Amino acid sequence: MLSIVQAAITAVQPGHLLPHYLRRQGRHLTIGATTYDLNDGRLFLISVGKAAVPMAQAAAAILGDTIDAAIVISKHLPPDHRLPITDYRFFTGDHPTAGEKSVQATTAVADLLAQTRANDLVLCLISGGASALLTQPRIPLPAWQTLNQALLASGCTIQEFNTVRRQLDAVKGGGLARLAAPAPVVSLILSDVIGNDLAAIGSGPTVLTNETPDDALAVLARYGIAAVLGTAVWQTIHTALADFQLPITDYHLPAPTNHIIGSVRQAALASRQSAENSGWTATILTVHLEGEAREAGKFAAALAKELPPGHCAILGGETTVTVRGSGMGGRNLELALAAAIALDGWPDVAVAAFATDGDDGPTGAAGAVVTGETVGYGRNLHLNAPQFIDNNDSYSYFQKLDAAGYGPHLLITGPTGTNVNDLTLIFRNP
């Protein structure tokens, strides 16, 4: 199972993906099917997201000294994060809720792009996490952080979350393209959004949308956010939405070009191939899995019970967690624990659920592997699995099992350098 997990992560590494979309011949740069002549202009590179460093390194390996300046904003900086160019700067931003570091990094991007001319080119490399790492909120930062935390805990979908963020953040919903004007913008994007909706990936910094403040208000009303925030913060947000006007620059911006270079489908295909190479009969059932993590876990368990021996089923997507307890967990850990509870006592079945970025919630784990024996191990330690899941404390449950020698259950990969949603792998032992 671990080899199949690794195959999925390897398949969506930027170093594998970027050369298919990015080529250089002298001062001519080909992105996708379009060639850009840089003899009379400059090339600016902006890389933002959890995969920002490896994406920037893969691009710089191809483009070399054609890059005049680069800024990279990431959640983590690996030990070797150098670029083979002269003028570049690295920033670490705040994630999952934007903070001062993200604002400062975004200000540096705005300052760099203020010098662009029409014959320049801005190449943006965008991956999941960019929504928090690249930000210019239209409201005070404390109110912005309170809103983001309320939305994270509400159970809203990532699409709904981004609908709100695009209306209250000047760099989202095409804001990065506005900063780059009059230079054209081309983006290469690692998708962490189900269905690859361009406007939702990183909240669409290079995607112009037709959304309105009313769309954001509808999401906030749907999840009762006003009651969670308190009167003062809610009034600040409501006033900002009421005063919002589409920037006049949108009517004459160069149309941004956006390319999806990787998604959860590639990871699912690689996991299927790896499973087949290991002797399993493997099937991808969907790459659009959504909904509450614990309900998805019950669904994964139901599939496990129906699988013929020797079969593997693969689900891709991204679930959500409505936080009701005070424990520590993530969507994949909660999915795995729900599956373990439903599979209690079933022989020869296993479920692995993991985030391809290696970071499931605030836990430091990518996810977990469970079997029909997992909950029985917990009983041996006097652990009540339903109580742990009710407290959103799935990480603690698996950590206690592993510490007692009943493991490993936790999948610990560290930051993987990529980010394309989550995978759930379901096995029936032959």
Number of C-alpha atoms within 10 A of each C-alpha: 17 9 11 20 25 17 20 23 26 19 20 27 22 25 19 13 17 23 16 11 16 19 17 16 11 12 17 15 19 15 21 16 7 9 14 15 16 17 12 8 17 20 21 23 24 23 28 33 31 29 31 31 29 22 30 27 21 20 24 18 15 17 21 15 16 19 22 15 19 24 23 27 30 27 23 19 19 12 6 8 13 14 20 14 17 12 12 17 16 18 19 18 30 21 20 18 18 25 19 14 18 26 20 18 26 23 15 15 22 17 12 17 23 13 13 21 15 13 16 22 24 25 21 28 26 30 28 26 27 31 29 26 31 31 29 24 20 18 17 12 15 13 17 23 18 17 22 19 15 19 24 19 13 21 19 21 19 20 17 18 21 24 27 25 27 27 26 23 20 19 26 31 28 22 22 27 30 27 23 27 23 21 25 21 24 21 24 24 27 33 27 27 25 24 14 17 14 21 21 27 26 31 32 27 29 29 22 20 15 6 14 16 19 13 13 21 19 14 20 22 11 12 15 14 17 19 11 15 17 11 10 11 18 18 13 15 20 14 11 16 20 11 8 13 11 11 10 8 12 16 9 10 18 17 16 18 17 19 16 15 19 25 24 31 24 17 27 31 18 21 29 24 19 20 25 16 12 12 13 20 17 22 20 16 12 14 23 17 19 15 16 19 26 25 18 24 28 20 15 28 27 14 16 25 19 10 16 14 16 14 20 26 23 23 22 27 24 28 26 24 23 16 16 12 13 10 17 19 27 29 28 34 38 32 32 34 33 25 32 28 22 19 26 17 15 15 13 16 23 27 28 27 31 31 31 28 24 23 23 25 18 12 17 18 24 26 34 26 27 27 27 21 19 24 26 18 17 18 11 10 13 9 16 13 22 15 13 21 25 16 16 25 22 29 28 17 25 29 15 16 21 15 10 13 10 17 16 16 23 24 22 17 19 12 20 20 24 31 29 29 26 29 29 28 27 28 27 22 15 11
